[in-house]
Amino acid sequence: MNELEHKLKGDYAETRQWFQDAKNHADGTVRIEYFPDWCCYVGIFAVTAMYWTCQFLQASRDLRYHSPFVEVDAGYDRNLQEHLTNVRQALVGSGDFGIRRGSLLLN
């Protein structure tokens, strides 16, 4: 019960560490010896969140650059572009939140 209360209070240090560990492993800074096991157990949230975020960013990039709806409904296309930009900015973030902290990816 204490763990649940702790998580509800918003301390995301453990979660942040999972993302940092995945980043460190990917760039070779600190390798996780049993990475296949780690990413299927401890790191599954970080790894799957990064995967689906990348999938979204790729799909939204394609929509932004190709604008497939501009000829069918220009108003819809403008609205879609605005929403995609807002979501992208929310994901990238600033300060302590989002994919970037300051100008660096994580730390």
FIZATOR-296127 format. One record per atom (N, C-alpha, C): residue number from 1; atom name; x, y, z. Coordinates in steps of 0.02 Angstrom, whole numbers, plus 50000, padded with zeros to 5 digits. Layout:
N
{r NUM; "CA"; {X; Y; Z}}
...
***
This chain:
107
{r 1; "N"; {50041; 49941; 50000}}
{r 1; "CA"; {50000; 50000; 50000}}
{r 1; "C"; {50043; 50063; 50000}}
{r 2; "N"; {50099; 50062; 50035}}
{r 2; "CA"; {50144; 50119; 50037}}
{r 2; "C"; {50171; 50135; 49967}}
{r 3; "N"; {50186; 50082; 49929}}
{r 3; "CA"; {50212; 50093; 49861}}
{r 3; "C"; {50160; 50128; 49817}}
{r 4; "N"; {50098; 50107; 49823}}
{r 4; "CA"; {50044; 50138; 49785}}
{r 4; "C"; {50035; 50211; 49805}}
{r 5; "N"; {50034; 50225; 49869}}
{r 5; "CA"; {50028; 50294; 49893}}
{r 5; "C"; {50087; 50336; 49868}}
{r 6; "N"; {50146; 50308; 49869}}
{r 6; "CA"; {50206; 50343; 49846}}
{r 6; "C"; {50199; 50361; 49772}}
{r 7; "N"; {50176; 50314; 49731}}
{r 7; "CA"; {50167; 50326; 49660}}
{r 7; "C"; {50113; 50378; 49647}}
{r 8; "N"; {50060; 50376; 49686}}
{r 8; "CA"; {50005; 50424; 49678}}
{r 8; "C"; {50027; 50495; 49695}}
{r 9; "N"; {50077; 50502; 49737}}
{r 9; "CA"; {50102; 50569; 49756}}
{r 9; "C"; {50144; 50599; 49700}}
{r 10; "N"; {50160; 50561; 49649}}
{r 10; "CA"; {50193; 50589; 49590}}
{r 10; "C"; {50268; 50585; 49589}}
{r 11; "N"; {50299; 50542; 49628}}
{r 11; "CA"; {50371; 50535; 49624}}
{r 11; "C"; {50388; 50487; 49567}}
{r 12; "N"; {50414; 50514; 49514}}
{r 12; "CA"; {50427; 50474; 49455}}
{r 12; "C"; {50502; 50457; 49447}}
{r 13; "N"; {50539; 50460; 49501}}
{r 13; "CA"; {50611; 50449; 49498}}
{r 13; "C"; {50627; 50379; 49470}}
{r 14; "N"; {50590; 50329; 49492}}
{r 14; "CA"; {50603; 50261; 49469}}
{r 14; "C"; {50588; 50255; 49394}}
{r 15; "N"; {50533; 50285; 49373}}
{r 15; "CA"; {50515; 50283; 49302}}
{r 15; "C"; {50566; 50320; 49261}}
{r 16; "N"; {50586; 50379; 49283}}
{r 16; "CA"; {50638; 50417; 49248}}
{r 16; "C"; {50702; 50376; 49241}}
{r 17; "N"; {50719; 50338; 49292}}
{r 17; "CA"; {50779; 50297; 49290}}
{r 17; "C"; {50774; 50242; 49237}}
{r 18; "N"; {50715; 50213; 49228}}
{r 18; "CA"; {50706; 50162; 49176}}
{r 18; "C"; {50722; 50191; 49107}}
{r 19; "N"; {50697; 50252; 49094}}
{r 19; "CA"; {50711; 50284; 49030}}
{r 19; "C"; {50785; 50301; 49023}}
{r 20; "N"; {50814; 50324; 49077}}
{r 20; "CA"; {50886; 50340; 49077}}
{r 20; "C"; {50927; 50278; 49065}}
{r 21; "N"; {50909; 50222; 49097}}
{r 21; "CA"; {50945; 50159; 49087}}
{r 21; "C"; {50941; 50136; 49014}}
{r 22; "N"; {50881; 50142; 48984}}
{r 22; "CA"; {50873; 50122; 48913}}
{r 22; "C"; {50915; 50167; 48868}}
{r 23; "N"; {50916; 50232; 48881}}
{r 23; "CA"; {50956; 50278; 48842}}
{r 23; "C"; {51030; 50263; 48849}}
{r 24; "N"; {51053; 50252; 48911}}
{r 24; "CA"; {51123; 50236; 48923}}
{r 24; "C"; {51144; 50172; 48888}}
{r 25; "N"; {51100; 50122; 48888}}
{r 25; "CA"; {51115; 50059; 48854}}
{r 25; "C"; {51120; 50071; 48779}}
{r 26; "N"; {51072; 50110; 48752}}
{r 26; "CA"; {51071; 50122; 48679}}
{r 26; "C"; {51132; 50160; 48655}}
{r 27; "N"; {51155; 50209; 48693}}
{r 27; "CA"; {51213; 50248; 48671}}
{r 27; "C"; {51280; 50219; 48695}}
{r 28; "N"; {51277; 50163; 48733}}
{r 28; "CA"; {51337; 50129; 48754}}
{r 28; "C"; {51371; 50157; 48816}}
{r 29; "N"; {51340; 50207; 48847}}
{r 29; "CA"; {51368; 50237; 48907}}
{r 29; "C"; {51374; 50186; 48962}}
{r 30; "N"; {51319; 50153; 48977}}
{r 30; "CA"; {51317; 50099; 49027}}
{r 30; "C"; {51275; 50043; 48998}}
{r 31; "N"; {51307; 49987; 48985}}
{r 31; "CA"; {51271; 49931; 48956}}
{r 31; "C"; {51236; 49891; 49010}}
{r 32; "N"; {51175; 49869; 48994}}
{r 32; "CA"; {51136; 49825; 49039}}
{r 32; "C"; {51154; 49754; 49018}}
{r 33; "N"; {51186; 49718; 49064}}
{r 33; "CA"; {51213; 49652; 49048}}
{r 33; "C"; {51160; 49604; 49021}}
{r 34; "N"; {51103; 49603; 49052}}
{r 34; "CA"; {51049; 49558; 49031}}
{r 34; "C"; {50992; 49598; 49000}}
{r 35; "N"; {51009; 49637; 48948}}
{r 35; "CA"; {50961; 49682; 48919}}
{r 35; "C"; {50896; 49648; 48895}}
{r 36; "N"; {50900; 49590; 48861}}
{r 36; "CA"; {50837; 49558; 48840}}
{r 36; "C"; {50790; 49542; 48899}}
{r 37; "N"; {50819; 49521; 48955}}
{r 37; "CA"; {50778; 49508; 49014}}
{r 37; "C"; {50753; 49573; 49045}}
{r 38; "N"; {50798; 49623; 49048}}
{r 38; "CA"; {50780; 49688; 49078}}
{r 38; "C"; {50722; 49720; 49040}}
{r 39; "N"; {50726; 49721; 48974}}
{r 39; "CA"; {50675; 49756; 48936}}
{r 39; "C"; {50609; 49719; 48934}}
{r 40; "N"; {50608; 49656; 48953}}
{r 40; "CA"; {50545; 49618; 48957}}
{r 40; "C"; {50516; 49616; 49027}}
{r 41; "N"; {50553; 49644; 49076}}
{r 41; "CA"; {50527; 49644; 49144}}
{r 41; "C"; {50531; 49715; 49173}}
{r 42; "N"; {50587; 49733; 49199}}
{r 42; "CA"; {50595; 49799; 49232}}
{r 42; "C"; {50585; 49856; 49183}}
{r 43; "N"; {50615; 49851; 49124}}
{r 43; "CA"; {50613; 49906; 49077}}
{r 43; "C"; {50557; 49904; 49026}}
{r 44; "N"; {50509; 49859; 49035}}
{r 44; "CA"; {50457; 49852; 48983}}
{r 44; "C"; {50418; 49916; 48972}}
{r 45; "N"; {50403; 49953; 49024}}
{r 45; "CA"; {50366; 50015; 49016}}
{r 45; "C"; {50406; 50065; 48975}}
{r 46; "N"; {50469; 50074; 48992}}
{r 46; "CA"; {50511; 50122; 48956}}
{r 46; "C"; {50520; 50102; 48883}}
{r 47; "N"; {50534; 50039; 48871}}
{r 47; "CA"; {50547; 50016; 48803}}
{r 47; "C"; {50484; 50021; 48760}}
{r 48; "N"; {50427; 49998; 48786}}
{r 48; "CA"; {50366; 50001; 48746}}
{r 48; "C"; {50341; 50073; 48737}}
{r 49; "N"; {50350; 50114; 48788}}
{r 49; "CA"; {50330; 50185; 48782}}
{r 49; "C"; {50372; 50219; 48728}}
{r 50; "N"; {50437; 50205; 48727}}
{r 50; "CA"; {50480; 50235; 48675}}
{r 50; "C"; {50462; 50209; 48606}}
{r 51; "N"; {50446; 50145; 48601}}
{r 51; "CA"; {50428; 50115; 48537}}
{r 51; "C"; {50365; 50149; 48509}}
{r 52; "N"; {50312; 50152; 48550}}
{r 52; "CA"; {50249; 50181; 48526}}
{r 52; "C"; {50255; 50256; 48514}}
{r 53; "N"; {50296; 50290; 48553}}
{r 53; "CA"; {50308; 50361; 48541}}
{r 53; "C"; {50342; 50370; 48473}}
{r 54; "N"; {50391; 50329; 48459}}
{r 54; "CA"; {50426; 50333; 48394}}
{r 54; "C"; {50378; 50317; 48336}}
{r 55; "N"; {50335; 50268; 48346}}
{r 55; "CA"; {50286; 50252; 48294}}
{r 55; "C"; {50240; 50311; 48281}}
{r 56; "N"; {50216; 50343; 48334}}
{r 56; "CA"; {50173; 50401; 48327}}
{r 56; "C"; {50209; 50458; 48292}}
{r 57; "N"; {50271; 50473; 48314}}
{r 57; "CA"; {50309; 50528; 48285}}
{r 57; "C"; {50322; 50516; 48210}}
{r 58; "N"; {50336; 50454; 48191}}
{r 58; "CA"; {50347; 50438; 48121}}
{r 58; "C"; {50283; 50448; 48081}}
{r 59; "N"; {50227; 50423; 48106}}
{r 59; "CA"; {50163; 50430; 48071}}
{r 59; "C"; {50143; 50503; 48066}}
{r 60; "N"; {50152; 50541; 48120}}
{r 60; "CA"; {50133; 50612; 48119}}
{r 60; "C"; {50179; 50651; 48072}}
{r 61; "N"; {50242; 50632; 48069}}
{r 61; "CA"; {50289; 50664; 48023}}
{r 61; "C"; {50266; 50653; 47951}}
{r 62; "N"; {50247; 50591; 47935}}
{r 62; "CA"; {50223; 50577; 47868}}
{r 62; "C"; {50161; 50618; 47852}}
{r 63; "N"; {50115; 50623; 47900}}
{r 63; "CA"; {50055; 50663; 47889}}
{r 63; "C"; {50071; 50737; 47880}}
{r 64; "N"; {50119; 50762; 47920}}
{r 64; "CA"; {50137; 50833; 47914}}
{r 64; "C"; {50170; 50848; 47847}}
{r 65; "N"; {50214; 50804; 47824}}
{r 65; "CA"; {50251; 50818; 47763}}
{r 65; "C"; {50211; 50804; 47699}}
{r 66; "N"; {50167; 50755; 47702}}
{r 66; "CA"; {50130; 50736; 47642}}
{r 66; "C"; {50061; 50769; 47638}}
{r 67; "N"; {50035; 50791; 47694}}
{r 67; "CA"; {49969; 50824; 47697}}
{r 67; "C"; {49918; 50790; 47651}}
{r 68; "N"; {49901; 50727; 47664}}
{r 68; "CA"; {49857; 50691; 47617}}
{r 68; "C"; {49786; 50718; 47614}}
{r 69; "N"; {49765; 50756; 47663}}
{r 69; "CA"; {49696; 50779; 47665}}
{r 69; "C"; {49687; 50850; 47637}}
{r 70; "N"; {49741; 50883; 47617}}
{r 70; "CA"; {49737; 50953; 47598}}
{r 70; "C"; {49692; 50963; 47537}}
{r 71; "N"; {49691; 50917; 47490}}
{r 71; "CA"; {49649; 50924; 47431}}
{r 71; "C"; {49577; 50904; 47444}}
{r 72; "N"; {49566; 50859; 47491}}
{r 72; "CA"; {49498; 50836; 47506}}
{r 72; "C"; {49461; 50885; 47551}}
{r 73; "N"; {49494; 50908; 47603}}
{r 73; "CA"; {49463; 50954; 47651}}
{r 73; "C"; {49518; 50995; 47684}}
{r 74; "N"; {49530; 51055; 47658}}
{r 74; "CA"; {49585; 51097; 47682}}
{r 74; "C"; {49576; 51116; 47756}}
{r 75; "N"; {49514; 51128; 47778}}
{r 75; "CA"; {49502; 51145; 47848}}
{r 75; "C"; {49520; 51087; 47894}}
{r 76; "N"; {49501; 51026; 47874}}
{r 76; "CA"; {49518; 50967; 47913}}
{r 76; "C"; {49593; 50959; 47917}}
{r 77; "N"; {49627; 50970; 47860}}
{r 77; "CA"; {49699; 50963; 47858}}
{r 77; "C"; {49733; 51013; 47904}}
{r 78; "N"; {49710; 51076; 47904}}
{r 78; "CA"; {49739; 51126; 47949}}
{r 78; "C"; {49729; 51107; 48022}}
{r 79; "N"; {49668; 51083; 48038}}
{r 79; "CA"; {49652; 51062; 48106}}
{r 79; "C"; {49696; 51003; 48127}}
{r 80; "N"; {49704; 50955; 48082}}
{r 80; "CA"; {49746; 50896; 48096}}
{r 80; "C"; {49819; 50918; 48107}}
{r 81; "N"; {49844; 50962; 48064}}
{r 81; "CA"; {49913; 50986; 48071}}
{r 81; "C"; {49923; 51020; 48138}}
{r 82; "N"; {49874; 51060; 48158}}
{r 82; "CA"; {49879; 51095; 48222}}
{r 82; "C"; {49880; 51046; 48281}}
{r 83; "N"; {49837; 50995; 48279}}
{r 83; "CA"; {49835; 50945; 48332}}
{r 83; "C"; {49900; 50905; 48335}}
{r 84; "N"; {49926; 50886; 48277}}
{r 84; "CA"; {49989; 50848; 48275}}
{r 84; "C"; {50046; 50889; 48303}}
{r 85; "N"; {50047; 50953; 48287}}
{r 85; "CA"; {50099; 50998; 48313}}
{r 85; "C"; {50093; 51004; 48389}}
{r 86; "N"; {50032; 51010; 48415}}
{r 86; "CA"; {50022; 51016; 48487}}
{r 86; "C"; {50045; 50953; 48523}}
{r 87; "N"; {50028; 50894; 48496}}
{r 87; "CA"; {50049; 50831; 48528}}
{r 87; "C"; {50124; 50824; 48525}}
{r 88; "N"; {50154; 50841; 48468}}
{r 88; "CA"; {50227; 50837; 48461}}
{r 88; "C"; {50261; 50882; 48512}}
{r 89; "N"; {50236; 50943; 48521}}
{r 89; "CA"; {50265; 50989; 48569}}
{r 89; "C"; {50256; 50963; 48641}}
{r 90; "N"; {50199; 50932; 48654}}
{r 90; "CA"; {50187; 50904; 48721}}
{r 90; "C"; {50236; 50846; 48735}}
{r 91; "N"; {50248; 50805; 48684}}
{r 91; "CA"; {50295; 50749; 48694}}
{r 91; "C"; {50366; 50773; 48703}}
{r 92; "N"; {50387; 50821; 48663}}
{r 92; "CA"; {50455; 50847; 48668}}
{r 92; "C"; {50464; 50885; 48733}}
{r 93; "N"; {50416; 50927; 48749}}
{r 93; "CA"; {50415; 50961; 48813}}
{r 93; "C"; {50473; 51009; 48824}}
{r 94; "N"; {50477; 51031; 48885}}
{r 94; "CA"; {50531; 51075; 48906}}
{r 94; "C"; {50540; 51067; 48981}}
{r 95; "N"; {50594; 51091; 49007}}
{r 95; "CA"; {50607; 51085; 49078}}
{r 95; "C"; {50618; 51012; 49097}}
{r 96; "N"; {50584; 50989; 49149}}
{r 96; "CA"; {50592; 50920; 49173}}
{r 96; "C"; {50545; 50871; 49141}}
{r 97; "N"; {50503; 50894; 49095}}
{r 97; "CA"; {50453; 50850; 49066}}
{r 97; "C"; {50465; 50840; 48992}}
{r 98; "N"; {50442; 50785; 48965}}
{r 98; "CA"; {50448; 50773; 48893}}
{r 98; "C"; {50510; 50734; 48876}}
{r 99; "N"; {50519; 50724; 48812}}
{r 99; "CA"; {50576; 50686; 48786}}
{r 99; "C"; {50640; 50724; 48798}}
{r 100; "N"; {50638; 50789; 48789}}
{r 100; "CA"; {50698; 50830; 48798}}
{r 100; "C"; {50695; 50866; 48864}}
{r 101; "N"; {50752; 50873; 48895}}
{r 101; "CA"; {50759; 50916; 48954}}
{r 101; "C"; {50812; 50967; 48935}}
{r 102; "N"; {50790; 51027; 48924}}
{r 102; "CA"; {50836; 51078; 48898}}
{r 102; "C"; {50847; 51063; 48824}}
{r 103; "N"; {50910; 51059; 48804}}
{r 103; "CA"; {50925; 51044; 48734}}
{r 103; "C"; {50951; 50974; 48724}}
{r 104; "N"; {50953; 50934; 48777}}
{r 104; "CA"; {50979; 50866; 48772}}
{r 104; "C"; {50923; 50815; 48779}}
{r 105; "N"; {50932; 50759; 48745}}
{r 105; "CA"; {50886; 50703; 48752}}
{r 105; "C"; {50900; 50671; 48820}}
{r 106; "N"; {50851; 50673; 48864}}
{r 106; "CA"; {50860; 50650; 48933}}
{r 106; "C"; {50919; 50686; 48964}}
{r 107; "N"; {50972; 50652; 48979}}
{r 107; "CA"; {51034; 50683; 49007}}
{r 107; "C"; {51094; 50656; 48972}}
***
